[in-house]
Amino acid sequence: MNNRLSMGMVLLVLTQLISIRVLSVQALGVAQADNSVPTFDWAIVGAGPAGIVTVGLLLDLGVAPQSIIWFDDKFNVGRLGEFYSTVPANASTALFIDFIEQCKTFNAFPSAARDALYSYDRDREYPLQTIIAPLQDITRYMCSQVVAIQKSICALDFNAQGWNIHAGGKKICSNTRRSCHWCPSSFI
């Protein structure tokens, strides 16, 4: 097994361990003119590291971007981006670079923050801002590719057709076909 495939598999396994698989979801974003609810194959809740990796891997696997809906109240790399930018990393820059290089989607657009990683000493550990800044660029790019809803999820409920996701006081997703991944930052 080549190194790229094995790291990709590790990321997939880690994502599955970190995120809580909720069940199938067919999500919607906005009511259509006929008041029907558009559907999605995939719903990702959370834009911390686990949510970012989940969306990136789905796109790498060829899942159509328009079939993915992504929820987060800030899209700011979760708690990592909000609270821990000055905390010293416990991983070398080389590991951050390897992580970024494993996902094609993470490299599908220009990013000064991502490119700056290559200017650091690869064997040294820097503050987490070193990886947060590239992840913020990656998040912005992926938000432009998939349906991104900047709201907190307030409820999940189930009916005969599948899961319904509620945000901002209204139903946002219903009748899931594929999967909903709950990726809360507090678990990371």
N, C-alpha and C positions, 0 to 999 in steps of 0.2 A: 504494500500500500504506500503510495507516495505521501510525502510530508503535507502537501496542500490538502489532499483528501482527508488525511487523518486529523488535521487541525479543524477542518470543516465539520467532521463528524463530532469532534469534541465540542465545538460550539453548538451544534444541534443538540447533543445530549445535555449540555449545561443549560441551554435554553429550556429544554423540556423539564429539567429538574427545578429550575428557578420559577418558571411560569406554571400556573395551575391550569390544567386543561379543564375547561368548564363543560364542554360538550359541543355539539354542532351549533353553528350560528349562520343565519342568512341575515345580513345586516342592511340597514337603510341609512341614508343620510338626510334627504329632504323629500317631502311629499311631492309627487309628480302632479302634473296638471289635472289628472283624473282622480286625485287624492289617493292613489295606490302608493304603496311603500316600495321604493326600489330595494333590491336585494343584493347582498354581497356574499361571497363564499367564506371570507375570513374576517374576523373581528379581533383586533389586538387592543387590549386595554392597558395603557401604561407606556411611557416613552423614556424609561430609564434604560440602562444597559440591556436588560433582558428583552424589553419591547423593541429596542433598536435592532438587536441581533435577530429577533423573530421576523420583523418586517424585511430586513436585509436578506435573510436566508430564503424567505418566500419569493422575493423578487429574483434572487439568484437561481432558484429552482424553476423559474419560468412562469410563476403564478402571475396572471394578468393584474397589473396595478389597479385597474378599475374594479377588481373583485375583492379588494382589501379595504377595510375601513379601520382607521387607527384613532383611538381616543386617548387624550391626556389633557389635563387642565392647564399645563404650561408648555409642554414640549421643550423642556430645558434639561434633558438628561437626568430626570428624576431627582431624587434626594442627593445623588452624587453631584450633579450640577448645581443644585441649590445650596448645599451646605458644606461640601468637602473639597472645594477647589484648592485650598491651601494645605491640605493634609498631605504629608509625604506618601508617595506611592510605595507599595511593597512589591513592585514589579519594575523591571528594567525597561528602558525605552525600546530595546530590541523586541520585547514581548508585546508592547503596544503596537509597534510597527507590524509585527507578524499577525497580530489580531486584525488590524486594518486591512492588510493585504489578503487575508483569507476570503473576504467577501467582495465579489466583483462590484456589487452595487455601491459599496463604500468608496470605490475608486472611479465611479462613472461620471464624475464632474470635477471641475477645478476647485481646489481648496487650499488656501494659504496656510491654514492651521494644520491640515494634514501634512502638507509639504514641509512645514517647520519641524515635524517630528524627526525628519532625516538630518536636521542640523544639530541635534543633540547627541551627546555621547551615548552610544547604544548600550553600554554596560552600566550606566548610572541610573539611579532612581530619582526622579524629579517629583515635584508636587503633582497631584492629580489633575490640575489644570492642563497639564501636558496632553492628557487624553480627552479631557472634557471638551476643550475647544474643537478638536476634530469631530467629536461625537455631536456637538452642536451643529456643525456644518452638515454632517451626514443626516441629522434629523431634519434640518431645513430642506435638504434636497429630497429626501424620501417623502416629506409632507407634500411636496410639489408633484410627486408621482402617484400617490395613493389618495384616497379620500380621508383627509385628516380633520377630525372634529375636536376643537379645543374646548372641551367641557369635562367636568367630573361626572363619572357614572354614579347615579344615585340609587339605581335599583336594577335587579335582574329578576325576571319572572319567566315561568315556563308554561306553555300551553301545548296542545296536541301537535302543532306545527313546529315547535322548537322554542328556543330562548328568545326573549325580548330584552333589549337593553334600553334603559331610560337615563336620560341626561338632561339637565336644565329643565326639569319638570315635564318633559314629554318623551314619548317613546321614540327612540332613535333607530333601533334595529329590531327586526323580527324574523322569525321562521328560518333559522340558521340551517345552511346546507352542509358546511364543512366543519369549521372549528372556531372557537373563541378562546383566545389565550389571555389570561389575566396575569399581568406582569407588574405587580406592585413593587415600587422602589424599596419599600420597607423590608422586603425579603432579601435584598441584595447586600 
